[in-house]
Amino acid sequence: MKYCLFGISLLLVFCKSTPTIDPRVIGILEAIEKKYAPDKRVSLFTVEPYLHLNQLILRGEVSNPRIKKEIQEALIEINFIDSIEVLPSPSLEGLHFGVVTIPVANVRSNPGHSSELSNQLLCGTVVRLYKYSNGWLYSQSPDDYLGWIDGDALQLMDSGQYREWHATQKIIVIADQSYLYESPSPGAAKLSSLSTGAILKAIQNKGEFYEAALADGRSGFIPALQAMGLEDWKTQHQSAPTSESLIRVAKSYLGRPYLWGGTSANGMDCSGFTKTVMFQHGWLLPRDASQQVNVGKPIDTDTTLKNLLPGDFLFFGRQATESQPEKVTHVAIYSGEGKIIHASGYVRIQSLIRGDSTFTEYRLKSLLKATRPLAAPKEHGIHSLADISYFD
C-alpha cells in the first residue's frame, strides 16, 4: 500500500512538472493565421508549436516572408527556435513558375495519383510553384487555389523564362474540343487534344490555321475558326455577359458527366460547371461553391424564388442551427421559370417548382442563398481575366 501511494505521488509530481506550450504563443499564431490564411484552400500557413526537451520550437511553412516576420515580432519576448520555412523551397532552384502542357492537368489534395482530385487546370494555365515531393509540385493557380500537380504536366520556368513566356502573343481555344495537328490539315497526325479555354503561344496565322506552340516547345497547327487571339478575346469579354449568353453556354454542357474536382468540358462538379461557364465569358470565379457564394451581388430569396433573374446563382446546403453553422455544398445557375441548370450526376435542368416533371424536392429544401454575378461583377469580388496578368 505504501509503494502504491509513493507511486501515485511520483505520478502527480511528474504530471505537475510536465511542460506545456505558453497559451500566448497559441493565441498569437491563431490570430496571425486568421489574418493571413483564413481559408487554407487559397492561403499557405502551416506553422505549429511543439516542445522538445522543454524548448519551444515553431515549425511549418508560409508563403510570405512578412508572415514570418510578424510571428517573430509578436513573440520577441518568448524564447523559441525558428524552424519556419518561407516558400518557395530552395530545392526548386529558382523554378517558381509552371505552365500546363497537357490538355487538362489534375490537381490533387496530396502528392500522388490516388489522392483526392480537388481541381483541374487547362493547357496554358500558369501556376506558382512552392515545393517539390517525389515528382509532384505544390502549386497555386490564378484563382489562388492550392494543390499538387504531377510534374510531367508542367513546363517549369524561372522568373526570366516566365516573363519571356508572358510577353509572347497567344491564342485561346474557343471551340468545345479541338486538336493541335502536326501540319495545317485536319487529316494530319494529332499532337494534342485541346479543350475550350486552352492557351497556346501564337507563332503565325496561316489563313485557315494558326501555327502555335505549347510551353514545352511542341508546335503544330489549330484550325483558325476554333481559336482567336488572347488579347482580342479578353477585350471582347471585358463587360459582364448577358443572361442569355450565360444560359446558352450553360445549356451547351447538358449531358456532360459529373466529376468531383472537375473544371473542364470533359467533366465537372457543380462549382466547376459555374466556373467554366463564367470563364468562357472572361470572368474568374473562386474554385468551390462555398467560396463562390461570397462573390456576386447578394439577392434576397426563399423557396418562393421571388426576386430571381435568369443567370443568378443559387446555393444549396445545410441550414444553420444552434449547434452547427450554415454549410454551402452545391451551386446552380437559375435559368428562369423555377428551373436550374447544374452538375448533379451530369449537367442537367431541374425544377424547384412542385408539380413540374423535373422537380427536385431535395434541392428546394436545401436552398440557402442567391447571388447575381452579372450585376457589376468587379464591384462584388469577381475578377475579369482581362485584368489578371498572372493568368497568361
Secondary structure, DSSP 8 states (H G I E B T S, - for coil): -HHHHHHHHHHHHHHHH-----HHHHHHHHHHHHHH-S-TTT--B--EEEEETTEEEEEEEES-HHHHHHHHHHTTTS--EEEEEESS-GGGTT--EEEE-SSEEEEESSSSTTS-EEEEEETT-EEEEEEEETTEEEEE-TT--EEEEEGGGEEEE-HHHHHHHHHS-EEEE-SSEEEEESSSSTTS-EEEEEETT-EEEEEEEETTEEEEE-TTS-EEEEEGGGEEEHHHHHHHTSS---HHHHHHHHHTTTT-BB-TT-EETTEE-HHHHHHHHHHTTTEE--SSHHHHTTSSEEE---TT-TT--TT-EEEEEE---SSS--EEEEEEEEEETTEEEEESSBEEEEE-STTSTTB-HHHHHTEEEEEETTSSGGGGT-EEGGG-GGG-
